[in-house]
Amino acid sequence: MKIGILSDSHLKSDYTKEVIDFFKNENCEYLIHAGDLCIEKNLELLENSGLKYIAVFGNNDRNLFSLASKYNIKSEPYYFKIKDIKFKLMHLPYHLTPDCDVVIFGHTHIFESDYKNKTLFINPGEVCAREKPLIECVQLGINENEYIITRCFKKINEKNFKKEEIIYEK
């Protein structure tokens, strides 16, 4: 199973579209957005991707609250399952407890990946390239005995994403 994870799109819908198109080309089955979508256009891009998706509100998404029933956007922390894997999704890193298989968060704009106490923690970094001139996202591959985290990033003026892979045995 391949999941595309992104966060902190802010006002950069063109970068968000680049990331979603990249995930589709990489054959991701699901999209997970960890908040700070900021504009409805970013929600429309998730909705129109043709992929199953889930998103949570970030601290800059107050203006999107009224759209919760129109799009698949939830309050944090949001728990859900894909197949037999339990996820917790949030924007603010306030609930970083190992109470599920995978914990996904955003807000810091910094890529993080850690596996401890049988819980995988992931922050995909930032789509918006605000803190550094990089568009960042993560592909999560889940196999029976391992998690494959692929950090994907590119400079805003480059065409192709670069990849760095981290593998954790379950």
C-alpha positions as CSV (number, residue, x, y, z in Angstrom):
1,M,0.0,0.0,0.0
2,K,1.3,3.5,-0.9
3,I,0.0,6.7,0.8
4,G,0.9,10.2,-0.2
5,I,1.3,12.5,2.8
6,L,1.5,16.3,2.7
7,S,1.0,19.3,5.0
8,D,1.2,23.0,5.2
9,S,0.1,23.9,1.7
10,H,-0.9,27.4,2.8
11,L,-1.7,29.6,-0.2
12,K,0.4,27.6,-2.6
13,S,-2.3,25.6,-4.6
14,D,0.1,25.3,-7.6
15,Y,2.6,23.5,-5.4
16,T,-0.2,21.4,-3.9
17,K,-1.2,20.4,-7.4
18,E,2.4,19.4,-8.2
19,V,2.6,17.2,-5.1
20,I,-0.8,15.5,-5.8
21,D,0.2,14.9,-9.5
22,F,3.5,13.5,-8.3
23,F,1.7,11.1,-5.9
24,K,-0.6,10.0,-8.7
25,N,2.3,9.2,-11.0
26,E,3.9,7.3,-8.1
27,N,0.7,5.1,-7.9
28,C,-0.3,6.3,-4.4
29,E,-3.7,4.9,-3.4
30,Y,-4.5,7.5,-0.7
31,L,-3.7,11.1,0.2
32,I,-3.4,12.4,3.7
33,H,-3.1,16.1,4.4
34,A,-2.0,17.2,7.9
35,G,-3.5,20.7,7.8
36,D,-3.0,24.3,7.0
37,L,-4.7,24.0,3.6
38,C,-5.8,27.7,4.1
39,I,-7.8,28.0,0.9
40,E,-10.7,26.0,-0.7
41,K,-8.6,25.5,-3.9
42,N,-6.4,23.1,-2.0
43,L,-9.4,21.1,-0.8
44,E,-10.7,21.1,-4.4
45,L,-7.4,19.6,-5.5
46,L,-7.7,16.8,-3.0
47,E,-11.3,16.2,-3.9
48,N,-10.6,16.2,-7.7
49,S,-7.5,14.0,-7.4
50,G,-9.5,10.8,-7.9
51,L,-7.8,9.3,-4.9
52,K,-9.2,8.6,-1.5
53,Y,-8.2,11.4,0.9
54,I,-8.5,12.7,4.4
55,A,-7.4,16.0,5.9
56,V,-7.5,17.8,9.2
57,F,-7.9,21.5,10.0
58,G,-4.7,23.3,10.8
59,N,-4.3,26.4,13.0
60,N,-4.7,28.6,9.8
61,D,-7.8,26.9,8.5
62,R,-10.6,28.7,10.5
63,N,-12.0,30.1,7.3
64,L,-12.5,26.5,6.0
65,F,-14.6,25.2,9.0
66,S,-17.9,25.8,7.1
67,L,-16.6,23.4,4.4
68,A,-16.2,20.4,6.6
69,S,-19.3,18.6,5.3
70,K,-18.4,19.4,1.6
71,Y,-14.9,18.0,1.8
72,N,-13.3,15.2,3.9
73,I,-11.7,17.5,6.4
74,K,-11.8,16.7,10.1
75,S,-10.9,18.2,13.5
76,E,-7.7,17.0,15.1
77,P,-6.7,14.6,16.4
78,Y,-8.6,12.4,14.0
79,Y,-8.3,8.6,14.2
80,F,-9.1,6.3,11.2
81,K,-8.0,3.0,9.7
82,I,-6.8,2.0,6.3
83,K,-7.1,-1.7,5.9
84,D,-5.8,-3.0,9.3
85,I,-3.5,0.0,10.1
86,K,-4.6,2.5,12.7
87,F,-3.8,6.2,12.0
88,K,-3.9,9.4,14.1
89,L,-3.8,12.6,12.0
90,M,-3.3,16.1,13.4
91,H,-1.8,19.4,12.5
92,L,-0.4,20.6,15.8
93,P,2.0,18.2,17.4
94,Y,0.2,18.1,20.7
95,H,-1.0,14.5,20.7
96,L,2.2,12.6,19.9
97,T,1.3,9.5,22.0
98,P,1.8,6.0,20.7
99,D,-1.9,5.1,20.8
100,C,-2.0,3.8,17.1
101,D,0.2,2.4,14.4
102,V,1.0,5.7,12.5
103,V,0.9,9.2,13.9
104,I,1.0,12.0,11.2
105,F,1.4,15.7,12.0
106,G,2.4,19.0,10.5
107,H,2.8,22.6,11.6
108,T,6.5,22.7,12.2
109,H,7.3,22.7,8.4
110,I,10.2,20.3,9.2
111,F,10.4,16.7,7.9
112,E,10.5,14.1,10.7
113,S,10.4,10.3,10.7
114,D,10.7,8.1,13.8
115,Y,9.7,4.6,14.8
116,K,9.5,3.9,18.5
117,N,7.3,1.7,20.7
118,K,5.8,0.2,17.6
119,T,4.5,3.5,16.4
120,L,5.6,5.4,13.3
121,F,5.7,9.2,13.6
122,I,5.8,11.3,10.4
123,N,5.8,15.0,9.6
124,P,6.1,15.4,5.8
125,G,7.5,18.9,6.0
126,E,6.0,21.8,4.0
127,V,4.4,22.0,0.6
128,C,4.5,25.8,0.6
129,A,8.3,26.3,0.6
130,R,7.9,29.1,3.1
131,E,10.7,28.2,5.6
132,K,13.1,26.9,2.9
133,P,13.0,26.9,-0.9
134,L,11.8,23.3,-1.0
135,I,8.4,21.7,-1.8
136,E,8.3,18.6,0.5
137,C,6.1,15.6,0.9
138,V,6.3,11.9,2.0
139,Q,5.3,8.6,0.4
140,L,4.5,6.0,3.0
141,G,4.8,2.4,1.8
142,I,3.3,-0.2,4.1
143,N,4.2,-3.8,3.7
144,E,3.6,-6.7,6.1
145,N,6.9,-6.4,7.9
146,E,8.1,-2.9,7.2
147,Y,7.3,0.8,6.7
148,I,9.0,2.5,3.8
149,I,9.2,6.3,4.3
150,T,10.3,8.1,1.1
151,R,11.0,11.8,1.7
152,C,10.3,13.6,-1.6
153,F,11.5,17.2,-2.1
154,K,12.4,19.6,-4.9
155,K,13.5,23.2,-5.2
156,I,10.7,25.3,-6.4
157,N,12.3,25.9,-9.8
158,E,13.3,22.3,-10.4
159,K,11.2,19.9,-12.4
160,N,11.7,16.5,-10.6
161,F,11.4,15.4,-7.0
162,K,14.4,13.9,-5.3
163,K,13.9,11.0,-3.0
164,E,15.5,9.8,0.3
165,E,14.3,6.4,1.7
166,I,14.1,5.3,5.3
167,I,12.9,1.7,6.2
168,Y,11.7,0.6,9.6
169,E,11.0,-3.0,10.4
170,K,7.7,-3.5,12.2
